[in-house]
Amino acid sequence: MASQSGPLVIVGGAEDKTGECRILRRFVELGGGKHARVLVITVATKLPVEVGAEYIDVFQRIGVEDVRTFDVSHRDAANAASAIQMIEQATCIYFTGGDQLRITKLLGGTRVDAALHEAHHRGVVLGGTSAGASMMSSTMIVDGQAETNPRPSIVDMAPGMEFLDGCVIDQHFAQRGRLGRLLSAVAQYPHHLGLGIDEDTAVIVRDHVLQVIGRGAVSIVDAGKVSYSNLDRVRRDESLALCGVQLHMLPEGCGFLLRDRKPIPDFEQWLHRKELSS
Amino acid sequence: MASQSGPLVIVGGAEDKTGECRILRRFVELGGGKHARVLVITVATKLPVEVGAEYIDVFQRIGVEDVRTFDVSHRDAANAASAIQMIEQATCIYFTGGDQLRITKLLGGTRVDAALHEAHHRGVVLGGTSAGASMMSSTMIVDGQAETNPRPSIVDMAPGMEFLDGCVIDQHFAQRGRLGRLLSAVAQYPHHLGLGIDEDTAVIVRDHVLQVIGRGAVSIVDAGKVSYSNLDRVRRDESLALCGVQLHMLPEGCGFLLRDRKPIPDFEQWLHRKELSS
Protein backbone atom coordinates (compact mmCIF):
# COMPACT_ATOMS: atom_id res chain seq x y z
CA MET A 1 0.00 0.00 0.00
CA ALA A 2 1.43 3.37 -0.98
CA SER A 3 1.70 6.04 1.66
CA GLN A 4 -1.24 8.41 1.62
CA SER A 5 0.72 11.40 2.90
CA GLY A 6 4.28 12.61 2.95
CA PRO A 7 6.51 12.02 5.96
CA LEU A 8 6.48 14.43 8.87
CA VAL A 9 9.86 15.26 10.40
CA ILE A 10 9.13 16.74 13.81
CA VAL A 11 12.20 18.14 15.56
CA GLY A 12 12.56 18.97 19.25
CA GLY A 13 14.45 22.22 18.62
CA ALA A 14 18.17 23.05 18.56
CA GLU A 15 18.94 20.59 15.77
CA ASP A 16 22.60 20.42 14.80
CA LYS A 17 23.30 22.97 12.03
CA THR A 18 27.09 23.10 12.15
CA GLY A 19 28.30 19.49 12.41
CA GLU A 20 26.94 16.39 10.68
CA CYS A 21 23.44 17.91 10.47
CA ARG A 22 21.98 14.39 10.63
CA ILE A 23 18.38 15.42 11.15
CA LEU A 24 18.34 18.05 8.41
CA ARG A 25 20.14 15.64 6.05
CA ARG A 26 17.53 12.97 6.70
CA PHE A 27 14.77 15.52 6.09
CA VAL A 28 16.29 16.39 2.73
CA GLU A 29 16.94 12.75 1.75
CA LEU A 30 13.25 11.99 2.25
CA GLY A 31 12.39 14.68 -0.29
CA GLY A 32 14.88 14.08 -3.09
CA GLY A 33 18.37 14.56 -1.63
CA LYS A 34 20.44 17.00 -3.66
CA HIS A 35 17.56 17.32 -6.11
CA ALA A 36 15.24 18.37 -3.32
CA ARG A 37 13.52 21.72 -3.57
CA VAL A 38 13.49 23.01 -0.03
CA LEU A 39 11.15 25.74 1.17
CA VAL A 40 11.92 27.20 4.61
CA ILE A 41 8.90 28.86 6.21
CA THR A 42 10.01 31.46 8.75
CA VAL A 43 6.55 32.66 9.75
CA ALA A 44 7.04 31.62 13.41
CA THR A 45 10.01 33.89 14.01
CA LYS A 46 10.23 37.65 14.30
CA LEU A 47 13.69 37.46 12.73
CA PRO A 48 12.77 35.90 9.38
CA VAL A 49 15.76 37.33 7.50
CA GLU A 50 18.39 36.06 9.94
CA VAL A 51 16.75 32.68 10.54
CA GLY A 52 16.05 32.22 6.83
CA ALA A 53 19.67 32.99 5.93
CA GLU A 54 20.91 30.47 8.49
CA TYR A 55 18.77 27.68 7.00
CA ILE A 56 19.66 28.61 3.40
CA ASP A 57 23.29 28.30 4.44
CA VAL A 58 22.93 24.92 6.16
CA PHE A 59 20.77 23.35 3.43
CA GLN A 60 23.18 24.53 0.73
CA ARG A 61 26.11 23.20 2.75
CA ILE A 62 24.53 19.73 2.84
CA GLY A 63 24.15 19.79 -0.92
CA VAL A 64 20.69 21.16 -1.73
CA GLU A 65 20.80 23.50 -4.72
CA ASP A 66 17.27 24.82 -4.58
CA VAL A 67 16.54 26.44 -1.19
CA ARG A 68 13.99 29.23 -0.80
CA THR A 69 12.45 30.97 2.16
CA PHE A 70 8.90 32.08 2.69
CA ASP A 71 7.57 34.58 5.17
CA VAL A 72 4.42 36.60 5.68
CA SER A 73 3.73 39.36 8.15
CA HIS A 74 -0.01 39.61 7.41
CA ARG A 75 -2.67 37.13 6.34
CA ASP A 76 -3.28 38.69 2.91
CA ALA A 77 0.16 37.62 1.80
CA ALA A 78 -0.78 34.03 2.71
CA ASN A 79 -3.46 34.11 0.04
CA ALA A 80 -1.22 35.33 -2.79
CA ALA A 81 -0.84 33.16 -5.90
CA SER A 82 2.96 33.52 -5.71
CA ALA A 83 2.92 31.94 -2.22
CA ILE A 84 0.87 28.98 -3.42
CA GLN A 85 3.26 28.49 -6.30
CA MET A 86 6.27 28.30 -3.95
CA ILE A 87 4.55 25.58 -1.95
CA GLU A 88 3.51 23.69 -5.08
CA GLN A 89 7.10 23.65 -6.30
CA ALA A 90 8.69 22.40 -3.07
CA THR A 91 9.51 18.77 -2.26
CA CYS A 92 10.51 19.56 1.35
CA ILE A 93 8.89 22.24 3.51
CA TYR A 94 10.48 23.19 6.82
CA PHE A 95 9.00 25.37 9.57
CA THR A 96 11.51 27.18 11.76
CA GLY A 97 11.18 27.87 15.48
CA GLY A 98 9.69 30.97 17.04
CA ASP A 99 6.13 31.30 18.30
CA GLN A 100 3.69 28.60 17.23
CA LEU A 101 0.74 31.02 17.50
CA ARG A 102 2.29 33.16 14.76
CA ILE A 103 2.02 30.15 12.43
CA THR A 104 -1.65 29.48 13.11
CA LYS A 105 -2.59 33.16 13.30
CA LEU A 106 -0.90 34.12 10.05
CA LEU A 107 -1.50 30.96 8.00
CA GLY A 108 -4.58 29.32 9.51
CA GLY A 109 -7.40 29.07 6.99
CA THR A 110 -5.50 30.87 4.23
CA ARG A 111 -4.79 29.47 0.77
CA VAL A 112 -1.27 28.70 1.95
CA ASP A 113 -2.74 26.53 4.72
CA ALA A 114 -4.80 24.60 2.15
CA ALA A 115 -1.81 24.32 -0.18
CA LEU A 116 0.33 22.92 2.67
CA HIS A 117 -2.24 20.21 3.37
CA GLU A 118 -2.47 19.41 -0.33
CA ALA A 119 1.31 19.19 -0.54
CA HIS A 120 1.39 16.89 2.50
CA HIS A 121 -1.22 14.61 0.91
CA ARG A 122 0.75 14.64 -2.36
CA GLY A 123 3.73 13.16 -0.49
CA VAL A 124 5.77 16.29 0.14
CA VAL A 125 7.96 16.10 3.25
CA LEU A 126 6.89 18.48 6.02
CA GLY A 127 9.34 19.30 8.77
CA GLY A 128 9.34 21.63 11.71
CA THR A 129 11.49 22.44 14.71
CA SER A 130 10.48 23.82 18.12
CA ALA A 131 7.43 26.03 17.37
CA GLY A 132 7.39 24.33 13.96
CA ALA A 133 7.09 21.00 15.80
CA SER A 134 4.39 22.08 18.25
CA MET A 135 2.05 23.25 15.50
CA MET A 136 2.01 19.84 13.73
CA SER A 137 -0.79 18.46 15.91
CA SER A 138 -4.52 19.20 16.00
CA THR A 139 -4.27 20.69 19.48
CA MET A 140 -0.95 22.29 20.23
CA ILE A 141 0.83 23.40 23.36
CA VAL A 142 1.22 27.17 23.04
CA ASP A 143 3.01 27.98 26.23
CA GLY A 144 3.38 26.73 29.76
CA GLN A 145 5.41 26.59 32.88
CA ALA A 146 8.36 24.19 32.97
CA GLU A 147 10.02 22.51 35.94
CA THR A 148 6.88 22.06 37.97
CA ASN A 149 4.47 19.30 38.89
CA PRO A 150 1.38 18.85 36.69
CA ARG A 151 -1.50 21.27 37.22
CA PRO A 152 -4.16 22.20 34.64
CA SER A 153 -3.17 25.87 34.71
CA ILE A 154 0.46 25.33 33.71
CA VAL A 155 -0.28 24.57 30.06
CA ASP A 156 -1.97 26.73 27.43
CA MET A 157 -3.33 25.01 24.36
CA ALA A 158 -4.82 26.15 21.07
CA PRO A 159 -5.76 24.65 17.71
CA GLY A 160 -2.73 23.47 15.73
CA MET A 161 -2.20 23.02 11.99
CA GLU A 162 -3.60 19.44 12.03
CA PHE A 163 -0.90 17.57 10.16
CA LEU A 164 -0.83 14.86 12.87
CA ASP A 165 -3.86 13.80 14.85
CA GLY A 166 -4.11 11.98 18.18
CA CYS A 167 -0.97 13.59 19.60
CA VAL A 168 0.21 16.59 21.55
CA ILE A 169 3.82 17.56 20.97
CA ASP A 170 6.27 19.23 23.32
CA GLN A 171 9.84 20.17 22.45
CA HIS A 172 13.14 21.03 24.20
CA PHE A 173 11.68 18.32 26.40
CA ALA A 174 14.29 16.93 28.80
CA GLN A 175 16.36 20.11 28.51
CA ARG A 176 13.60 22.30 29.91
CA GLY A 177 12.02 19.83 32.35
CA ARG A 178 8.66 19.78 30.59
CA LEU A 179 7.19 16.47 31.81
CA GLY A 180 4.76 18.26 34.13
CA ARG A 181 3.27 20.37 31.38
CA LEU A 182 2.99 17.48 28.91
CA LEU A 183 1.23 15.40 31.57
CA SER A 184 -1.08 18.34 32.24
CA ALA A 185 -1.91 18.43 28.53
CA VAL A 186 -2.63 14.72 28.03
CA ALA A 187 -4.49 14.46 31.34
CA GLN A 188 -7.06 16.84 29.89
CA TYR A 189 -7.74 14.58 26.91
CA PRO A 190 -6.07 11.18 27.27
CA HIS A 191 -6.96 10.26 23.71
CA HIS A 192 -3.88 12.34 22.88
CA LEU A 193 -0.52 10.69 23.18
CA GLY A 194 2.08 13.08 24.55
CA LEU A 195 5.26 13.25 22.47
CA GLY A 196 8.09 14.95 24.36
CA ILE A 197 10.92 15.49 21.88
CA ASP A 198 14.42 16.35 23.12
CA GLU A 199 16.71 18.87 21.46
CA ASP A 200 18.60 17.69 18.35
CA THR A 201 16.16 14.76 18.20
CA ALA A 202 13.31 14.12 15.78
CA VAL A 203 10.48 11.79 14.97
CA ILE A 204 9.72 10.79 11.41
CA VAL A 205 6.04 9.91 11.11
CA ARG A 206 4.60 7.97 8.18
CA ASP A 207 1.29 6.08 8.13
CA HIS A 208 0.90 6.44 11.90
CA VAL A 209 4.32 4.88 12.50
CA LEU A 210 6.93 6.94 14.28
CA GLN A 211 10.71 6.53 14.05
CA VAL A 212 13.17 8.26 16.38
CA ILE A 213 16.44 9.81 15.16
CA GLY A 214 18.95 12.13 16.76
CA ARG A 215 21.01 12.65 19.86
CA GLY A 216 18.40 12.63 22.65
CA ALA A 217 15.24 10.66 23.21
CA VAL A 218 11.51 10.92 22.68
CA SER A 219 9.34 10.49 25.78
CA ILE A 220 5.95 9.05 24.94
CA VAL A 221 3.37 9.68 27.64
CA ASP A 222 0.26 7.50 27.31
CA ALA A 223 -2.53 8.40 29.72
CA GLY A 224 -5.02 6.18 27.91
CA LYS A 225 -5.13 3.57 30.66
CA VAL A 226 -4.87 5.91 33.63
CA SER A 227 -6.52 4.14 36.57
CA TYR A 228 -7.21 7.33 38.52
CA SER A 229 -7.17 11.04 37.79
CA ASN A 230 -8.52 13.87 39.93
CA LEU A 231 -8.96 16.14 36.90
CA ASP A 232 -12.73 16.38 37.40
CA ARG A 233 -12.25 17.77 40.89
CA VAL A 234 -9.15 19.97 40.97
CA ARG A 235 -9.11 23.69 40.42
CA ARG A 236 -6.89 24.87 37.59
CA ASP A 237 -4.02 25.76 39.89
CA GLU A 238 -4.18 22.58 42.00
CA SER A 239 -1.91 19.57 41.63
CA LEU A 240 -3.05 16.78 39.33
CA ALA A 241 -3.07 13.20 40.53
CA LEU A 242 -2.52 10.68 37.75
CA CYS A 243 -2.10 6.98 38.44
CA GLY A 244 -0.96 4.46 35.86
CA VAL A 245 0.50 6.61 33.10
CA GLN A 246 2.57 4.56 30.63
CA LEU A 247 5.91 6.12 29.82
CA HIS A 248 8.21 5.03 26.99
CA MET A 249 11.70 6.46 26.53
CA LEU A 250 12.72 6.00 22.92
CA PRO A 251 16.16 6.96 21.63
CA GLU A 252 17.34 6.60 18.04
CA GLY A 253 16.72 3.11 16.69
CA CYS A 254 13.32 2.82 18.35
CA GLY A 255 9.88 3.54 16.98
CA PHE A 256 6.24 3.63 17.99
CA LEU A 257 2.92 2.52 16.50
CA LEU A 258 0.72 5.55 17.13
CA ARG A 259 -2.60 3.79 16.46
CA ASP A 260 -1.81 0.69 18.56
CA ARG A 261 0.06 2.75 21.20
CA LYS A 262 2.89 0.21 21.13
CA PRO A 263 6.63 0.84 21.22
CA ILE A 264 8.90 -0.66 18.55
CA PRO A 265 12.18 -1.48 20.34
CA ASP A 266 14.15 -2.13 17.12
CA PHE A 267 12.83 -0.10 14.20
CA GLU A 268 15.10 -1.59 11.50
CA GLN A 269 14.15 -5.12 12.47
CA TRP A 270 10.46 -4.18 12.56
CA LEU A 271 10.73 -2.61 9.09
CA HIS A 272 12.52 -5.66 7.73
CA ARG A 273 9.84 -8.02 9.05
CA LYS A 274 7.10 -5.77 7.70
CA GLU A 275 8.68 -5.77 4.24
CA LEU A 276 9.03 -9.58 4.32
CA SER A 277 5.39 -10.03 5.26
CA SER A 278 4.02 -7.66 2.63
CA MET B 1 -0.35 -4.85 64.66
CA ALA B 2 1.97 -2.21 66.10
CA SER B 3 4.34 -0.43 63.78
CA GLN B 4 7.79 -2.02 63.78
CA SER B 5 9.62 1.20 63.04
CA GLY B 6 9.12 4.92 63.36
CA PRO B 7 7.79 7.00 60.49
CA LEU B 8 10.15 8.35 57.88
CA VAL B 9 9.50 11.89 56.67
CA ILE B 10 11.38 12.27 53.39
CA VAL B 11 11.38 15.81 52.02
CA GLY B 12 12.22 16.91 48.48
CA GLY B 13 14.24 19.94 49.60
CA ALA B 14 13.33 23.60 50.00
CA GLU B 15 10.59 22.92 52.55
CA ASP B 16 8.76 26.01 53.74
CA LYS B 17 10.55 27.45 56.80
CA THR B 18 8.98 30.91 56.94
CA GLY B 19 5.23 30.43 56.36
CA GLU B 20 2.95 27.69 57.64
CA CYS B 21 5.86 25.20 57.79
CA ARG B 22 3.36 22.40 57.17
CA ILE B 23 5.91 19.67 56.52
CA LEU B 24 8.10 20.49 59.52
CA ARG B 25 5.00 20.80 61.72
CA ARG B 26 3.80 17.36 60.60
CA PHE B 27 7.26 15.92 61.30
CA VAL B 28 7.15 17.30 64.82
CA GLU B 29 3.54 16.19 65.42
CA LEU B 30 4.53 12.62 64.62
CA GLY B 31 7.15 12.73 67.37
CA GLY B 32 5.32 14.39 70.25
CA GLY B 33 4.30 17.88 69.09
CA LYS B 34 5.43 20.57 71.50
CA HIS B 35 6.81 17.87 73.78
CA ALA B 36 8.98 16.54 70.96
CA ARG B 37 12.72 16.44 71.49
CA VAL B 38 14.11 17.36 68.07
CA LEU B 39 17.67 16.62 67.04
CA VAL B 40 18.86 18.31 63.84
CA ILE B 41 21.80 16.51 62.22
CA THR B 42 23.80 18.91 60.06
CA VAL B 43 26.48 16.45 58.96
CA ALA B 44 25.56 16.84 55.25
CA THR B 45 26.33 20.54 55.10
CA LYS B 46 29.60 22.41 55.23
CA LEU B 47 27.80 25.26 57.01
CA PRO B 48 26.58 23.39 60.10
CA VAL B 49 26.41 26.47 62.31
CA GLU B 50 24.28 28.54 59.94
CA VAL B 51 22.02 25.66 58.88
CA GLY B 52 21.68 24.43 62.46
CA ALA B 53 20.70 27.90 63.68
CA GLU B 54 18.08 28.19 60.95
CA TYR B 55 16.42 24.92 61.99
CA ILE B 56 16.60 25.72 65.71
CA ASP B 57 14.80 28.93 64.88
CA VAL B 58 12.05 27.32 62.80
CA PHE B 59 11.43 24.40 65.19
CA GLN B 60 11.24 26.79 68.15
CA ARG B 61 8.89 29.04 66.19
CA ILE B 62 6.49 26.14 65.63
CA GLY B 63 6.48 25.40 69.34
CA VAL B 64 9.17 22.84 70.06
CA GLU B 65 10.99 23.63 73.28
CA ASP B 66 13.75 21.05 73.05
CA VAL B 67 15.75 21.47 69.81
CA ARG B 68 19.40 20.45 69.59
CA THR B 69 21.84 20.16 66.71
CA PHE B 70 24.44 17.53 66.08
CA ASP B 71 27.43 17.72 63.76
CA VAL B 72 30.67 15.83 63.27
CA SER B 73 33.61 16.69 61.07
CA HIS B 74 35.42 13.36 61.58
CA ARG B 75 34.33 9.79 62.19
CA ASP B 76 35.76 9.55 65.72
CA ALA B 77 33.20 12.04 66.93
CA ALA B 78 30.47 9.73 65.59
CA ASN B 79 31.56 7.07 68.07
CA ALA B 80 31.47 9.30 71.15
CA ALA B 81 29.15 8.36 74.02
CA SER B 82 27.78 11.92 74.12
CA ALA B 83 26.64 11.58 70.52
CA ILE B 84 24.82 8.33 71.23
CA GLN B 85 23.14 9.94 74.19
CA MET B 86 21.80 12.80 72.05
CA ILE B 87 20.26 10.30 69.65
CA GLU B 88 18.81 8.21 72.47
CA GLN B 89 17.10 11.25 73.93
CA ALA B 90 15.50 12.48 70.70
CA THR B 91 11.94 11.72 69.57
CA CYS B 92 12.45 13.36 66.14
CA ILE B 93 15.70 13.32 64.18
CA TYR B 94 16.07 15.53 61.12
CA PHE B 95 18.86 15.44 58.53
CA THR B 96 19.50 18.72 56.71
CA GLY B 97 20.53 19.11 53.09
CA GLY B 98 24.07 19.31 51.78
CA ASP B 99 26.02 16.43 50.33
CA GLN B 100 24.61 12.94 50.92
CA LEU B 101 28.10 11.40 50.72
CA ARG B 102 29.14 13.40 53.77
CA ILE B 103 26.41 11.61 55.73
CA THR B 104 27.50 8.10 54.74
CA LYS B 105 31.22 8.88 54.88
CA LEU B 106 31.11 10.46 58.32
CA LEU B 107 28.41 8.33 59.96
CA GLY B 108 28.40 5.02 58.07
CA GLY B 109 29.29 2.12 60.35
CA THR B 110 29.85 4.30 63.42
CA ARG B 111 28.07 3.94 66.74
CA VAL B 112 25.88 6.87 65.73
CA ASP B 113 24.77 4.92 62.65
CA ALA B 114 23.80 1.95 64.84
CA ALA B 115 22.06 4.26 67.33
CA LEU B 116 20.06 5.87 64.50
CA HIS B 117 18.82 2.48 63.34
CA GLU B 118 17.98 1.50 66.91
CA ALA B 119 16.08 4.76 67.36
CA HIS B 120 14.19 4.16 64.08
CA HIS B 121 13.21 0.67 65.24
CA ARG B 122 12.14 2.08 68.61
CA GLY B 123 9.63 4.30 66.80
CA VAL B 124 11.55 7.56 66.68
CA VAL B 125 10.61 9.78 63.71
CA LEU B 126 13.40 10.17 61.16
CA GLY B 127 13.24 13.01 58.68
CA GLY B 128 15.52 14.36 56.01
CA THR B 129 15.48 16.96 53.29
CA SER B 130 17.39 17.05 50.00
CA ALA B 131 20.67 15.19 50.76
CA GLY B 132 18.96 14.04 53.95
CA ALA B 133 16.22 12.53 51.76
CA SER B 134 18.56 10.83 49.27
CA MET B 135 20.45 8.97 51.94
CA MET B 136 17.32 7.25 53.32
CA SER B 137 17.45 4.38 50.82
CA SER B 138 19.79 1.39 50.55
CA THR B 139 21.24 2.64 47.29
CA MET B 140 21.25 6.38 46.96
CA ILE B 141 21.66 8.82 44.09
CA VAL B 142 24.83 10.76 44.84
CA ASP B 143 24.98 13.07 41.89
CA GLY B 144 23.93 13.24 38.30
CA GLN B 145 23.13 15.36 35.34
CA ALA B 146 19.69 16.95 35.19
CA GLU B 147 17.67 18.04 32.17
CA THR B 148 18.80 15.26 29.89
CA ASN B 149 17.47 12.02 28.51
CA PRO B 150 18.27 8.81 30.42
CA ARG B 151 21.75 7.34 29.98
CA PRO B 152 23.58 5.08 32.45
CA SER B 153 26.43 7.57 32.85
CA ILE B 154 24.28 10.47 34.03
CA VAL B 155 23.66 9.07 37.50
CA ASP B 156 26.16 8.22 40.22
CA MET B 157 25.02 5.90 42.98
CA ALA B 158 26.48 4.70 46.28
CA PRO B 159 25.32 2.84 49.36
CA GLY B 160 22.80 4.80 51.40
CA MET B 161 21.90 4.68 55.10
CA GLU B 162 19.32 1.88 54.59
CA PHE B 163 16.33 3.27 56.42
CA LEU B 164 14.05 2.45 53.45
CA ASP B 165 14.59 -0.52 51.16
CA GLY B 166 13.29 -1.17 47.64
CA CYS B 167 13.45 2.50 46.63
CA VAL B 168 15.74 5.08 45.11
CA ILE B 169 14.95 8.67 46.05
CA ASP B 170 15.52 11.84 44.06
CA GLN B 171 14.71 15.35 45.27
CA HIS B 172 14.13 18.87 43.86
CA PHE B 173 12.51 16.62 41.29
CA ALA B 174 10.28 18.62 38.92
CA GLN B 175 12.17 21.83 39.71
CA ARG B 176 15.46 20.47 38.37
CA GLY B 177 14.13 18.26 35.56
CA ARG B 178 15.46 15.02 37.07
CA LEU B 179 13.24 12.42 35.41
CA GLY B 180 16.09 11.28 33.15
CA ARG B 181 18.43 10.56 36.01
CA LEU B 182 15.80 8.78 38.11
CA LEU B 183 14.90 6.59 35.11
CA SER B 184 18.61 5.87 34.62
CA ALA B 185 18.80 4.77 38.26
CA VAL B 186 15.77 2.47 38.28
CA ALA B 187 16.59 1.04 34.84
CA GLN B 188 19.76 -0.38 36.36
CA TYR B 189 17.83 -2.29 39.03
CA PRO B 190 14.08 -2.24 38.40
CA HIS B 191 13.40 -3.83 41.78
CA HIS B 192 13.86 -0.29 43.05
CA LEU B 193 10.90 2.04 42.80
CA GLY B 194 11.97 5.55 41.89
CA LEU B 195 10.56 8.25 44.19
CA GLY B 196 10.96 11.72 42.69
CA ILE B 197 10.01 14.21 45.39
CA ASP B 198 9.32 17.85 44.50
CA GLU B 199 10.43 20.82 46.57
CA ASP B 200 8.32 21.64 49.65
CA THR B 201 6.79 18.18 49.31
CA ALA B 202 7.33 15.08 51.44
CA VAL B 203 6.44 11.45 51.80
CA ILE B 204 5.64 9.94 55.18
CA VAL B 205 6.47 6.23 55.12
CA ARG B 206 5.16 3.77 57.71
CA ASP B 207 4.93 -0.01 57.33
CA HIS B 208 5.70 0.23 53.60
CA VAL B 209 2.83 2.66 53.06
CA LEU B 210 3.62 6.10 51.72
CA GLN B 211 1.57 9.26 52.15
CA VAL B 212 2.19 12.48 50.21
CA ILE B 213 2.03 15.92 51.81
CA GLY B 214 3.10 19.36 50.65
CA ARG B 215 2.88 21.75 47.77
CA GLY B 216 4.20 19.75 44.82
CA ALA B 217 3.89 16.11 43.83
CA VAL B 218 5.74 12.84 44.14
CA SER B 219 6.52 11.06 40.88
CA ILE B 220 6.68 7.30 41.32
CA VAL B 221 8.58 5.58 38.54
CA ASP B 222 7.99 1.81 38.41
CA ALA B 223 10.20 -0.01 35.93
CA GLY B 224 9.19 -3.41 37.29
CA LYS B 225 7.11 -4.33 34.28
CA VAL B 226 9.27 -2.75 31.60
CA SER B 227 8.63 -4.67 28.38
CA TYR B 228 11.92 -3.67 26.76
CA SER B 229 15.17 -2.11 27.89
CA ASN B 230 18.44 -1.84 25.99
CA LEU B 231 20.46 -1.59 29.21
CA ASP B 232 22.38 -4.80 28.47
CA ARG B 233 23.66 -3.39 25.19
CA VAL B 234 24.25 0.36 25.57
CA ARG B 235 27.52 1.97 26.51
CA ARG B 236 27.40 4.12 29.61
CA ASP B 237 27.07 7.34 27.63
CA GLU B 238 24.44 6.05 25.19
CA SER B 239 20.72 6.73 25.38
CA LEU B 240 18.59 4.24 27.28
CA ALA B 241 15.48 2.78 25.70
CA LEU B 242 12.79 1.87 28.22
CA CYS B 243 9.35 0.71 27.14
CA GLY B 244 6.41 0.36 29.49
CA VAL B 245 7.49 2.29 32.58
CA GLN B 246 4.58 2.98 34.94
CA LEU B 247 4.42 6.55 36.15
CA HIS B 248 2.24 7.81 39.00
CA MET B 249 1.93 11.50 39.85
CA LEU B 250 0.82 11.81 43.44
CA PRO B 251 0.05 15.16 45.07
CA GLU B 252 -1.03 15.66 48.68
CA GLY B 253 -3.96 13.44 49.57
CA CYS B 254 -2.59 10.46 47.66
CA GLY B 255 -0.52 7.54 48.86
CA PHE B 256 1.24 4.44 47.64
CA LEU B 257 1.61 0.83 48.75
CA LEU B 258 5.34 0.24 48.31
CA ARG B 259 5.17 -3.55 48.54
CA ASP B 260 2.22 -3.96 46.17
CA ARG B 261 3.41 -1.11 43.91
CA LYS B 262 -0.12 0.31 43.90
CA PRO B 263 -1.22 3.94 44.15
CA ILE B 264 -3.75 5.02 46.78
CA PRO B 265 -5.82 7.80 45.15
CA ASP B 266 -7.47 8.91 48.41
CA PHE B 267 -5.27 8.30 51.42
CA GLU B 268 -7.79 9.37 54.09
CA GLN B 269 -10.46 7.08 52.67
CA TRP B 270 -7.99 4.21 52.43
CA LEU B 271 -6.93 4.76 56.06
CA HIS B 272 -10.55 4.88 57.19
CA ARG B 273 -11.37 1.60 55.44
CA LYS B 274 -8.24 -0.01 56.85
CA GLU B 275 -9.19 1.03 60.36
CA LEU B 276 -12.72 -0.30 59.92
CA SER B 277 -11.45 -3.66 58.71
CA SER B 278 -8.86 -4.11 61.47
Interface residues (C-beta under 8 A of the other chain):
Chain A: A146 E147 T148 N149 P150 A174 Q175 R176 G177 L179 G180 L183 D198 T201 R215 G216 A217 S219 V221 S227 Y228 N230 E238 S239 L240 A241 L242 C243 G244 V245 Q246 L247 H248 M249 L250 P251 E252 G253 C254 P263 P265
Chain B: A146 E147 T148 N149 P150 A174 Q175 R176 G177 L179 G180 L183 D198 T201 R215 G216 A217 S219 V221 S227 Y228 N230 E238 S239 L240 A241 L242 C243 G244 V245 Q246 L247 H248 M249 L250 P251 E252 G253 C254 P263 P265
